[in-house]
Amino acid sequence: MNSIELVKRLAVGAAVAALLIAAALPCPAASKEELAALADQMPTADRDGKYTGPNPADAQKVYDEILKGGKENIVGLVGLVVEPGKGEDYKVRYLLHGLVTYVARPDAEKDRRMVCEALASTLGGAAPKAVQGFVVQEVQCIADKAAAAAIGKLLLDEELYDPAARALLSIGDTADLFRQALPAAKGRNRVAIIQALGVLRDARAAADLKGACADADESIRTAARDALGTIGDASAVDTLLSGAAGAKGNERTVGTEAALVLAKRLVDAGNKKDAERVYRQLWDTRTAPEERHVRIAGLLGLAEVRGDMADLLAAMKTGDPQIRAAAIQCATATPGREATMKCVDAMEKAAPADRAALLAILGGERRHGRLEGRPRRDERP
């Protein structure tokens, strides 16, 4: 090979290498004017205020063009979004939302991560709060745990805490961020964080939530009790029972409901002992007529966790017709030979009115097949 051919081959090789390198490098970011021109390709608003979507193929070309410029283009688009009333930006918002939807497809993981990171980088900065709120809503559609920290910084912001909390709940496994923000949170922010900890059932927050049950703000107290009930931590039994017992009005209602939810969680977890404590106190103490429904809930809970007839038979003697009816209905549905024999034994000492109720229970058991295996009267020795 002569020197001329060698030079030609080297030149061709260098050109190919340059093309490969250029293809691997991201395209330069578009200018503000270029991004605005791309956004202007989005549809104009219809006369009725609705928006007719662009041709999918045309929209994809715009999305791909923006993605070529990487994070800078995404940040640049966010810079074109303005506060409501400060200008017309619906095409830019339309474009950003379409782009987020585009990168959410299964085969676009690399683009999704890039767009998500770029959007998250604009949070907590100098952008107007209304613009950041829009960005959070878009991030929520494609965010993963990697974006959670940037969103979590907004939990203490008085204007952005709500969309931030929604986005973090959508991501999931973000209880640590809510828990970290709780000590410094106040007012509505604190309520939202407490509610989120309940939704996430974060048992590690139980101690802080029990403290919040004594807050001077009723909305915080009720949110904390509701969250503790949802979490289902047994350490909250005394806090919820005492709080509900000492409260009035709506706070008493919410606190009582939280205690009942907690008891149900405990039953589901196999902790019948602590669940019985909740049900027992509600049955023993909620004797006012206006709280009859609470007392009945306690009675039915006791029947479930104890699995016997003792409380139901005692409830039949309260003189309250609604409680008596609930006890009879529950007793009729209580399975097992032991329950049947309890009714039979109670018949011997029962007053005439109670005997009628016991007969109704036994009749219900016969209809439901719970007396099978016992000899008929004409077969008994």
C-alpha positions as CSV (number, residue, x, y, z in Angstrom):
1,M,0.0,0.0,0.0
2,N,1.5,3.3,-1.0
3,S,1.5,6.4,1.1
4,I,-1.3,8.1,-0.9
5,E,-3.7,5.2,-0.3
6,L,-2.7,5.1,3.4
7,V,-3.5,8.8,3.8
8,K,-6.9,8.3,2.1
9,R,-7.9,5.4,4.4
10,L,-6.8,7.4,7.4
11,A,-8.8,10.3,6.3
12,V,-11.9,8.2,5.8
13,G,-11.4,6.5,9.2
14,A,-11.1,9.9,10.9
15,A,-14.3,11.1,9.2
16,V,-16.3,8.1,10.2
17,A,-15.0,8.4,13.8
18,A,-16.0,12.0,13.8
19,L,-19.5,11.1,12.7
20,L,-19.8,8.4,15.3
21,I,-18.6,10.8,18.1
22,A,-21.0,13.5,16.9
23,A,-23.9,11.0,16.9
24,A,-23.1,10.0,20.4
25,L,-23.0,13.6,21.7
26,P,-26.2,15.4,22.6
27,C,-27.4,18.2,20.3
28,P,-26.8,21.7,21.6
29,A,-29.6,23.0,23.6
30,A,-32.2,25.1,21.8
31,S,-32.5,28.8,22.4
32,K,-35.4,30.3,24.1
33,E,-36.8,31.4,20.7
34,E,-36.4,28.0,19.2
35,L,-38.2,26.3,22.1
36,A,-41.0,28.9,21.8
37,A,-41.2,28.0,18.1
38,L,-41.5,24.3,18.9
39,A,-44.2,25.0,21.5
40,D,-46.0,27.1,18.9
41,Q,-46.5,23.9,16.9
42,M,-49.0,22.7,19.5
43,P,-52.7,23.3,18.7
44,T,-54.4,26.6,19.2
45,A,-57.3,26.5,21.7
46,D,-60.7,25.7,20.3
47,R,-63.4,28.3,20.4
48,D,-65.1,26.3,23.2
49,G,-62.0,26.5,25.3
50,K,-61.1,22.8,24.8
51,Y,-57.9,21.6,23.1
52,T,-57.7,19.4,20.1
53,G,-54.6,17.3,20.3
54,P,-52.0,17.4,17.5
55,N,-51.4,14.7,15.0
56,P,-49.4,12.1,17.0
57,A,-46.7,11.8,14.3
58,D,-46.2,15.6,14.3
59,A,-46.2,15.8,18.0
60,Q,-43.6,13.0,18.2
61,K,-41.2,14.9,16.0
62,V,-41.5,17.9,18.3
63,Y,-40.9,15.7,21.4
64,D,-37.9,14.0,19.8
65,E,-36.4,17.4,18.8
66,I,-36.7,18.6,22.4
67,L,-35.2,15.4,23.8
68,K,-32.1,15.8,21.6
69,G,-31.1,18.9,23.6
70,G,-31.3,17.0,26.9
71,K,-31.9,18.5,30.3
72,E,-31.2,22.1,29.1
73,N,-34.2,22.0,26.8
74,I,-36.5,20.7,29.5
75,V,-35.4,23.4,31.9
76,G,-35.7,25.9,29.1
77,L,-39.3,24.9,28.5
78,V,-40.1,25.3,32.2
79,G,-38.7,28.8,31.9
80,L,-41.4,29.6,29.4
81,V,-44.2,28.8,31.8
82,V,-45.6,31.8,33.5
83,E,-47.9,32.5,36.4
84,P,-51.6,32.6,35.7
85,G,-52.6,36.0,34.5
86,K,-49.0,36.9,33.5
87,G,-49.2,35.8,29.9
88,E,-50.4,33.1,27.5
89,D,-48.5,29.9,28.0
90,Y,-51.0,27.1,27.4
91,K,-49.1,25.8,24.4
92,V,-45.9,25.4,26.5
93,R,-47.9,23.7,29.2
94,Y,-49.5,21.4,26.6
95,L,-46.1,20.6,25.2
96,L,-44.6,19.8,28.6
97,H,-47.5,17.5,29.5
98,G,-47.4,15.8,26.2
99,L,-43.6,15.3,26.5
100,V,-44.1,13.8,30.0
101,T,-46.7,11.4,28.6
102,Y,-44.4,10.5,25.7
103,V,-41.4,9.5,27.9
104,A,-43.7,7.5,30.2
105,R,-43.9,4.7,27.6
106,P,-42.2,1.4,28.5
107,D,-39.4,1.7,26.0
108,A,-38.3,5.2,27.0
109,E,-36.7,4.7,30.4
110,K,-33.6,6.7,29.7
111,D,-35.6,9.7,28.5
112,R,-38.0,9.3,31.4
113,R,-35.1,9.6,33.9
114,M,-33.7,12.5,32.1
115,V,-36.9,14.5,31.9
116,C,-37.8,13.6,35.5
117,E,-34.4,14.8,36.7
118,A,-34.5,18.0,34.7
119,L,-38.0,18.9,36.0
120,A,-37.0,18.1,39.6
121,S,-34.0,20.4,39.3
122,T,-36.3,23.4,38.8
123,L,-38.0,22.8,42.1
124,G,-37.2,24.9,45.2
125,G,-35.5,27.6,43.1
126,A,-36.5,31.1,42.0
127,A,-39.4,30.0,39.7
128,P,-42.8,31.4,40.8
129,K,-44.6,29.1,43.1
130,A,-47.5,28.6,40.7
131,V,-45.0,27.4,38.0
132,Q,-43.3,25.0,40.5
133,G,-46.7,23.7,41.4
134,F,-47.4,22.9,37.8
135,V,-44.0,21.2,37.5
136,V,-44.7,19.0,40.6
137,Q,-47.9,17.8,39.0
138,E,-46.0,16.9,35.8
139,V,-43.2,15.2,37.7
140,Q,-45.8,13.1,39.6
141,C,-46.7,11.4,36.4
142,I,-43.2,10.0,35.8
143,A,-41.4,10.3,39.2
144,D,-39.5,7.6,41.0
145,K,-37.6,7.5,44.3
146,A,-34.7,9.4,42.7
147,A,-36.9,12.5,42.4
148,A,-38.4,12.2,45.9
149,A,-35.7,14.3,47.7
150,A,-36.2,17.3,45.5
151,I,-40.0,17.1,45.9
152,G,-39.7,16.5,49.7
153,K,-38.1,19.9,50.2
154,L,-41.4,21.5,49.3
155,L,-43.3,19.9,52.2
156,L,-42.6,22.9,54.4
157,D,-43.6,25.4,51.7
158,E,-47.0,27.0,52.5
159,E,-48.0,27.0,48.8
160,L,-46.5,23.8,47.5
161,Y,-46.9,21.3,50.3
162,D,-50.1,19.9,48.9
163,P,-48.9,18.9,45.4
164,A,-45.6,17.8,46.9
165,A,-47.4,15.5,49.3
166,R,-49.5,14.1,46.5
167,A,-46.5,13.4,44.4
168,L,-44.6,11.7,47.2
169,L,-47.6,9.5,48.0
170,S,-47.8,8.6,44.3
171,I,-44.1,7.6,44.3
172,G,-44.5,5.4,47.5
173,D,-42.0,4.4,50.1
174,T,-41.4,8.0,51.0
175,A,-42.4,8.0,54.7
176,D,-38.9,9.0,55.7
177,L,-39.3,12.3,54.0
178,F,-42.6,13.1,55.7
179,R,-41.2,12.0,59.0
180,Q,-38.2,14.2,58.6
181,A,-40.4,17.2,57.8
182,L,-42.9,16.7,60.6
183,P,-41.0,18.4,63.5
184,A,-40.7,21.7,61.6
185,A,-44.1,21.7,60.0
186,K,-46.9,23.9,61.2
187,G,-50.6,24.5,60.4
188,R,-51.9,23.0,57.2
189,N,-48.5,21.6,56.3
190,R,-48.3,19.7,59.5
191,V,-51.8,18.3,58.9
192,A,-51.0,17.1,55.4
193,I,-47.8,15.5,56.6
194,I,-49.6,13.7,59.4
195,Q,-52.3,12.5,57.0
196,A,-49.6,11.2,54.6
197,L,-47.9,9.2,57.4
198,G,-51.2,7.6,58.1
199,V,-51.7,6.7,54.5
200,L,-48.2,5.2,54.4
201,R,-48.9,3.4,57.7
202,D,-45.5,4.5,59.0
203,A,-45.2,2.8,62.5
204,R,-41.9,4.7,63.0
205,A,-43.8,7.9,63.3
206,A,-46.1,6.6,66.0
207,A,-44.2,8.4,68.8
208,D,-44.4,11.8,67.1
209,L,-48.0,11.3,66.2
210,K,-48.9,10.4,69.8
211,G,-47.3,13.7,70.8
212,A,-49.3,15.5,68.1
213,C,-52.5,14.2,69.7
214,A,-52.0,16.8,72.4
215,D,-51.4,19.7,70.0
216,A,-53.3,23.0,70.7
217,D,-54.7,22.8,67.1
218,E,-57.7,20.6,66.9
219,S,-57.1,19.8,63.2
220,I,-53.7,18.5,64.1
221,R,-55.0,16.5,67.0
222,T,-57.7,14.8,64.9
223,A,-55.4,14.2,62.0
224,A,-52.9,12.5,64.3
225,R,-55.5,10.3,65.9
226,D,-56.8,9.3,62.5
227,A,-53.3,8.5,61.3
228,L,-52.5,6.4,64.4
229,G,-55.7,4.4,63.9
230,T,-54.8,3.7,60.3
231,I,-51.2,2.7,61.2
232,G,-52.5,0.1,63.6
233,D,-49.7,0.3,66.2
234,A,-50.7,-1.2,69.5
235,S,-48.8,1.5,71.5
236,A,-51.4,4.0,70.4
237,V,-54.3,2.2,72.2
238,D,-54.2,4.3,75.4
239,T,-53.6,7.5,73.6
240,L,-56.6,7.1,71.3
241,L,-58.9,5.8,74.0
242,S,-58.1,8.6,76.4
243,G,-58.2,11.3,73.7
244,A,-61.6,10.2,72.4
245,A,-63.1,9.9,75.9
246,G,-62.1,13.4,76.8
247,A,-63.1,15.1,73.5
248,K,-66.4,16.5,72.4
249,G,-68.3,17.1,69.2
250,N,-66.5,16.2,65.9
251,E,-63.2,15.6,67.7
252,R,-64.8,12.9,69.8
253,T,-66.4,11.3,66.8
254,V,-63.2,11.3,64.8
255,G,-61.2,10.0,67.8
256,T,-63.7,7.2,68.4
257,E,-63.6,6.2,64.7
258,A,-59.8,6.1,64.9
259,A,-60.0,3.8,67.9
260,L,-62.3,1.4,66.1
261,V,-60.0,1.4,63.0
262,L,-57.1,0.7,65.3
263,A,-58.9,-2.2,66.9
264,K,-59.7,-3.7,63.5
265,R,-56.1,-3.3,62.4
266,L,-55.0,-5.1,65.6
267,V,-57.4,-8.0,65.0
268,D,-56.1,-8.3,61.4
269,A,-52.6,-8.5,62.8
270,G,-53.6,-11.3,65.3
271,N,-53.4,-9.0,68.4
272,K,-56.8,-9.7,69.9
273,K,-55.7,-8.8,73.4
274,D,-55.1,-5.1,72.6
275,A,-58.1,-5.0,70.3
276,E,-60.3,-6.3,73.2
277,R,-59.1,-3.4,75.4
278,V,-60.5,-0.9,72.8
279,Y,-63.8,-2.7,72.4
280,R,-64.2,-3.3,76.1
281,Q,-63.8,0.4,77.0
282,L,-66.2,1.5,74.3
283,W,-68.8,-1.0,75.4
284,D,-68.4,-0.1,79.1
285,T,-68.2,3.7,78.8
286,R,-70.3,4.8,75.8
287,T,-73.7,4.5,77.6
288,A,-75.3,7.7,76.4
289,P,-78.2,7.2,74.0
290,E,-76.6,9.3,71.3
291,E,-73.5,7.0,71.4
292,R,-75.5,3.7,71.2
293,H,-74.0,2.9,67.8
294,V,-70.5,3.1,69.4
295,R,-71.5,0.8,72.2
296,I,-72.9,-1.7,69.7
297,A,-69.6,-1.5,67.7
298,G,-67.7,-2.3,70.9
299,L,-70.1,-5.2,71.6
300,L,-69.7,-6.8,68.2
301,G,-65.9,-6.3,68.4
302,L,-65.9,-8.1,71.7
303,A,-67.9,-11.0,70.3
304,E,-65.4,-11.3,67.4
305,V,-62.2,-11.2,69.5
306,R,-63.5,-13.4,72.4
307,G,-65.4,-15.8,70.2
308,D,-68.0,-16.6,72.9
309,M,-71.5,-15.6,73.9
310,A,-70.9,-14.0,77.3
311,D,-71.0,-10.4,76.3
312,L,-73.9,-11.0,73.9
313,L,-76.0,-12.7,76.6
314,A,-75.2,-9.9,79.0
315,A,-76.1,-7.2,76.4
316,M,-79.6,-8.8,76.0
317,K,-80.4,-7.7,79.5
318,T,-79.5,-4.0,79.1
319,G,-83.1,-3.0,78.4
320,D,-82.1,-1.1,75.3
321,P,-84.1,-2.6,72.4
322,Q,-81.5,-1.7,69.7
323,I,-78.6,-3.2,71.7
324,R,-80.7,-6.2,72.4
325,A,-81.5,-6.6,68.7
326,A,-77.9,-6.3,67.7
327,A,-76.8,-8.8,70.4
328,I,-79.5,-11.4,69.2
329,Q,-78.5,-10.9,65.6
330,C,-74.8,-11.4,66.4
331,A,-75.5,-14.4,68.7
332,T,-77.5,-16.1,65.9
333,A,-74.4,-15.8,63.6
334,T,-71.9,-17.0,66.2
335,P,-70.8,-20.5,65.2
336,G,-69.9,-23.5,67.3
337,R,-71.3,-26.0,69.7
338,E,-70.1,-24.0,72.7
339,A,-72.1,-21.0,71.7
340,T,-75.2,-23.2,71.3
341,M,-74.7,-24.8,74.7
342,K,-74.3,-21.3,76.3
343,C,-77.8,-20.4,75.0
344,V,-79.2,-23.7,76.2
345,D,-77.8,-23.2,79.7
346,A,-79.0,-19.6,79.8
347,M,-82.5,-20.8,79.1
348,E,-82.7,-22.4,82.5
349,K,-82.3,-19.1,84.4
350,A,-83.8,-16.7,81.8
351,A,-86.8,-14.5,82.3
352,P,-89.7,-15.2,79.9
353,A,-88.8,-12.4,77.5
354,D,-85.2,-13.5,77.4
355,R,-86.2,-17.1,76.7
356,A,-88.0,-16.0,73.6
357,A,-84.9,-14.3,72.4
358,L,-82.8,-17.4,73.2
359,L,-85.2,-19.5,71.3
360,A,-84.9,-17.2,68.3
361,I,-81.1,-17.5,68.5
362,L,-81.3,-21.3,68.6
363,G,-83.9,-21.3,65.8
364,G,-81.5,-19.2,63.7
365,E,-78.7,-21.7,64.5
366,R,-80.8,-24.6,63.4
367,R,-81.6,-22.8,60.1
368,H,-77.9,-22.1,59.6
369,G,-76.9,-25.7,60.3
370,R,-75.0,-25.1,63.5
371,L,-76.9,-27.7,65.5
372,E,-76.0,-30.5,63.1
373,G,-74.6,-33.5,65.0
374,R,-76.9,-33.1,68.0
375,P,-79.5,-35.9,68.3
376,R,-83.1,-35.0,67.5
377,R,-85.4,-35.0,70.5
378,D,-87.1,-38.3,69.6
379,E,-83.6,-39.9,69.3
380,R,-82.3,-38.8,72.7
381,P,-82.1,-41.6,75.3
